[in-house]
Amino acid sequence: MIICVPCATVFRYPDARSEHTDDAVYGTECEILDSLAGFCRVRTSYGYEGYVRESELAEKLAEPNRVVTAMWADLVREPKNFYAPELTLPFGSLVDAGYPREYPRYAMIVLPDKRMFWVRAEQLGEIPVFKDEETARETVCRTAQTFLGVQYRWGGRTHAGIDCSGLAFTSYRAAGITIWRDADPGMFADKRTVSKEELKPGDLIFFPGHVAVHIENGRFIHATSSGARVCYGSLNKEDGDYSEWCANNIVCCKTVF
């Protein structure tokens, strides 16, 4: 089964009033573990478990061959730019796309319910795979930077709103690397610990209940609930975005490389 809506809210319990723990974007594969009162308990392809609405799941028609690389991608009913979007898919959505020669600027997408839509071809890219460390680090940082200014949203993982571990997870996912979607450093016990001085671009800095993506020279990007948005921070007192709390509350620093 896959997520068949642009973004499915993952709940802690089979209740829409329970905690929002994750966003599962379109095309995410899910294993159904149980069902109850219109909800399904699922395990996503990246190992996260929670409840989604049963109506937001569908059988997969084909293997995805492209991923949405734009912040948002509008799906329209004809390959013309004056139609209102029928759906808008978020960054990271997985799709099965075709490229008819007669419409070189567009790609054709068929949804699980067999409806056909069009999307700008430039908004899609190859499904990411890990290539090399340097490229991956650059991709992690570049992806994190696209979220600057996005509002903080607990459990969020799109440009509509995102939390700290969602930012780290999504940035690594864009580089073809799957990390745990959690700010608990214990979940990264198998990853190498580095000192603050050894931090390289893309490494992770853990604080109590919080995680940030290191950019360079002690500066980082994080989704902060106190600041209500994704922003830069720094461990260096001389920087304008210095965060005293972060500098004094580092739990550990981890690298996946």
C-alpha positions as CSV (number, residue, x, y, z in Angstrom):
1,M,0.0,0.0,0.0
2,I,1.0,3.6,-0.6
3,I,0.0,7.0,0.6
4,C,-2.4,8.3,-2.0
5,V,-3.0,11.9,-0.8
6,P,-0.4,14.7,-1.0
7,C,0.4,14.4,2.7
8,A,-1.1,12.0,5.3
9,T,-0.9,12.9,8.9
10,V,0.5,10.1,11.0
11,F,-1.1,10.0,14.5
12,R,0.1,8.3,17.6
13,Y,-3.3,6.7,18.2
14,P,-6.3,5.9,15.9
15,D,-7.8,9.3,16.8
16,A,-7.4,12.5,14.8
17,R,-7.1,14.4,18.2
18,S,-4.1,12.4,19.2
19,E,-0.5,13.5,18.7
20,H,0.7,14.3,15.2
21,T,4.0,12.3,15.0
22,D,4.9,12.4,11.3
23,D,3.9,13.3,7.8
24,A,3.8,10.6,5.2
25,V,4.0,12.1,1.7
26,Y,2.5,10.9,-1.5
27,G,3.9,7.6,-2.7
28,T,5.3,6.5,0.7
29,E,5.1,2.7,1.0
30,C,3.3,1.5,4.1
31,E,2.8,-2.0,5.6
32,I,-0.5,-2.3,7.3
33,L,-0.2,-3.7,10.8
34,D,-3.7,-3.3,12.0
35,S,-6.9,-1.4,11.3
36,L,-9.4,0.2,13.7
37,A,-12.3,2.6,13.3
38,G,-11.3,4.1,9.9
39,F,-7.6,4.1,10.8
40,C,-4.7,1.8,9.9
41,R,-1.7,1.3,12.0
42,V,1.2,1.3,9.5
43,R,4.9,0.9,9.3
44,T,6.4,3.2,6.7
45,S,9.2,2.2,4.3
46,Y,11.6,4.1,6.6
47,G,10.5,2.2,9.7
48,Y,8.2,4.7,11.4
49,E,5.0,3.4,12.9
50,G,1.7,5.2,13.6
51,Y,-1.9,5.6,12.5
52,V,-3.1,7.1,9.2
53,R,-6.7,7.4,7.9
54,E,-7.6,4.3,5.9
55,S,-8.9,6.5,3.1
56,E,-5.4,7.9,2.6
57,L,-4.0,4.5,1.5
58,A,-4.3,2.7,-1.8
59,E,-2.8,-0.2,-3.7
60,K,0.3,0.7,-5.7
61,L,-0.2,0.6,-9.4
62,A,3.5,0.8,-10.5
63,E,6.9,1.3,-9.1
64,P,7.8,5.0,-8.7
65,N,10.5,6.3,-11.1
66,R,10.7,10.0,-10.1
67,V,10.6,12.1,-7.0
68,V,9.2,15.7,-6.5
69,T,12.2,17.9,-6.2
70,A,10.4,21.3,-6.0
71,M,8.9,22.5,-2.8
72,W,5.5,21.9,-4.3
73,A,4.3,20.4,-7.6
74,D,0.9,21.2,-9.0
75,L,-0.9,18.4,-10.8
76,V,-3.2,19.7,-13.6
77,R,-5.7,18.0,-15.8
78,E,-4.1,19.1,-19.1
79,P,-0.5,20.0,-20.0
80,K,-1.1,23.7,-19.9
81,N,-0.3,26.3,-17.3
82,F,-3.6,28.0,-16.9
83,Y,-5.5,25.2,-15.2
84,A,-6.1,25.2,-11.5
85,P,-4.3,22.4,-9.7
86,E,-6.2,19.3,-8.8
87,L,-3.6,18.2,-6.3
88,T,-0.4,19.7,-5.1
89,L,2.4,17.2,-4.1
90,P,5.1,18.1,-1.6
91,F,8.8,17.8,-1.9
92,G,9.9,14.1,-1.7
93,S,6.7,12.6,-3.1
94,L,7.3,9.5,-5.1
95,V,5.5,9.2,-8.5
96,D,5.4,7.0,-11.6
97,A,5.9,9.5,-14.4
98,G,5.9,9.3,-18.2
99,Y,7.3,11.8,-20.6
100,P,5.3,12.1,-23.9
101,R,7.4,13.7,-26.7
102,E,4.6,16.0,-27.7
103,Y,4.7,17.8,-24.4
104,P,8.4,18.2,-23.5
105,R,7.8,20.5,-20.6
106,Y,5.4,18.2,-18.8
107,A,5.4,14.7,-17.3
108,M,2.3,12.5,-17.0
109,I,1.3,11.0,-13.7
110,V,-1.3,8.3,-13.1
111,L,-2.7,8.1,-9.6
112,P,-3.7,4.8,-7.8
113,D,-7.3,5.5,-8.7
114,K,-6.2,5.7,-12.4
115,R,-6.8,9.4,-12.8
116,M,-4.2,11.0,-15.0
117,F,-2.6,14.4,-14.4
118,W,0.2,16.5,-15.7
119,V,3.1,18.1,-13.8
120,R,6.0,20.4,-14.9
121,A,8.8,18.0,-15.8
122,E,11.4,20.3,-14.1
123,Q,9.7,19.7,-10.8
124,L,10.6,16.0,-10.9
125,G,14.0,14.3,-10.5
126,E,15.6,10.9,-10.2
127,I,14.9,9.1,-7.0
128,P,18.0,9.9,-4.9
129,V,20.6,7.3,-4.2
130,F,23.8,7.7,-2.3
131,K,26.7,8.6,-4.6
132,D,29.6,9.8,-2.5
133,E,30.2,11.5,0.8
134,E,31.0,15.0,-0.6
135,T,27.9,15.0,-2.8
136,A,25.7,13.7,0.0
137,R,26.9,16.3,2.5
138,E,26.3,19.1,-0.1
139,T,22.8,17.8,-0.8
140,V,21.9,17.5,2.9
141,C,22.9,21.1,3.5
142,R,21.3,22.5,0.4
143,T,18.0,20.7,1.1
144,A,17.9,21.9,4.7
145,Q,18.4,25.5,3.4
146,T,15.3,25.3,1.3
147,F,13.3,25.1,4.5
148,L,14.6,28.3,5.9
149,G,11.7,30.4,7.1
150,V,9.2,27.5,7.1
151,Q,7.0,27.4,10.2
152,Y,7.7,25.0,12.9
153,R,5.1,22.2,13.0
154,W,5.4,19.2,15.5
155,G,5.4,16.1,13.4
156,G,5.7,18.0,10.1
157,R,7.9,17.1,7.2
158,T,7.0,19.4,4.3
159,H,7.4,23.1,3.4
160,A,4.0,23.7,5.0
161,G,5.6,23.0,8.4
162,I,8.4,20.9,9.8
163,D,10.0,19.9,13.0
164,C,13.6,19.3,13.9
165,S,13.9,15.6,13.2
166,G,11.7,16.0,10.2
167,L,14.2,18.5,8.8
168,A,17.2,16.2,9.4
169,F,15.3,13.2,8.0
170,T,14.1,14.9,4.9
171,S,17.5,16.5,4.2
172,Y,19.2,13.2,4.3
173,R,16.5,11.5,2.3
174,A,17.2,13.9,-0.5
175,A,20.8,12.6,-0.5
176,G,19.6,8.9,-0.8
177,I,20.3,8.2,2.9
178,T,17.6,7.1,5.4
179,I,18.2,8.1,9.0
180,W,15.9,7.6,12.0
181,R,13.1,10.2,12.2
182,D,13.8,11.1,15.8
183,A,15.7,13.6,17.9
184,D,16.8,10.9,20.3
185,P,20.6,10.4,20.0
186,G,20.1,6.9,21.3
187,M,18.5,6.0,18.0
188,F,21.8,6.9,16.4
189,A,24.0,4.7,18.6
190,D,25.4,2.9,15.6
191,K,26.6,6.2,14.1
192,R,30.1,7.6,14.8
193,T,30.3,10.3,17.5
194,V,32.5,13.3,16.6
195,S,33.6,16.3,18.6
196,K,32.3,19.8,18.1
197,E,35.6,20.7,16.5
198,E,35.3,17.7,14.0
199,L,31.9,18.7,12.7
200,K,31.6,18.7,8.9
201,P,28.7,19.9,6.7
202,G,25.7,17.7,7.1
203,D,26.6,16.2,10.5
204,L,24.0,16.2,13.2
205,I,24.2,18.1,16.5
206,F,22.0,16.7,19.3
207,F,20.6,18.7,22.2
208,P,18.0,17.6,24.8
209,G,14.9,16.7,22.7
210,H,16.3,18.5,19.7
211,V,18.6,18.0,16.6
212,A,20.2,20.4,14.1
213,V,22.0,20.0,10.8
214,H,25.5,21.4,10.9
215,I,26.3,23.6,7.9
216,E,29.9,24.9,8.5
217,N,32.2,26.4,11.1
218,G,29.8,25.8,14.0
219,R,26.7,27.2,12.2
220,F,23.7,25.0,11.8
221,I,20.1,24.9,10.6
222,H,17.3,23.8,12.8
223,A,13.5,23.8,13.1
224,T,13.0,25.4,16.5
225,S,9.7,25.5,18.4
226,S,10.9,28.5,20.4
227,G,11.6,30.5,17.2
228,A,8.5,28.9,15.5
229,R,10.4,28.4,12.2
230,V,13.4,27.0,10.5
231,C,16.4,29.2,11.0
232,Y,20.2,29.4,11.3
233,G,21.9,29.1,14.6
234,S,25.5,29.1,15.7
235,L,27.8,27.7,18.4
236,N,30.1,30.6,18.1
237,K,29.7,33.6,20.3
238,E,31.0,36.0,17.6
239,D,28.2,35.1,15.2
240,G,25.0,37.1,15.0
241,D,22.9,34.0,15.2
242,Y,24.7,32.6,18.2
243,S,22.5,30.4,20.4
244,E,23.7,30.3,24.0
245,W,21.3,27.5,24.9
246,C,22.5,25.3,22.0
247,A,26.2,26.0,22.7
248,N,25.8,25.0,26.4
249,N,23.5,22.0,25.9
250,I,25.1,19.8,23.3
251,V,24.4,16.2,24.1
252,C,26.6,14.8,21.3
253,C,27.5,15.2,17.6
254,K,27.0,12.4,15.1
255,T,28.1,11.7,11.6
256,V,26.6,9.0,9.3
257,F,29.7,9.0,7.1
